Amino acid sequence: MTARWNLERLLAYLRTWSSTQRFIAAETTDPLNQIRDELHRVWENAAQMRTVTWPVVLRVGIKDSGESPKE
């Protein structure tokens, strides 16, 4: 999957992750603050739109109903 985002949009997306929210709840601090400066440095212009790519993985299956298959 790909999208065109600026840096703030990427940070906003990362903040929606449940793991980020659990960290904030447990530590009362945003872990993205720890990497924000480095991301600004490598992104260079925070307003610049860049292509962000990540894999999409699906786990697909059928829940066993416990019934025998009908013949």
Secondary structure, 3 states (H helix, E strand, C coil): CEEEECHHHHHHHHHCCHHHHHHHHHHCCCCCHHHHHHHHHHHCCCCCCEEEECCCCCCCCCCCCCCCCCC
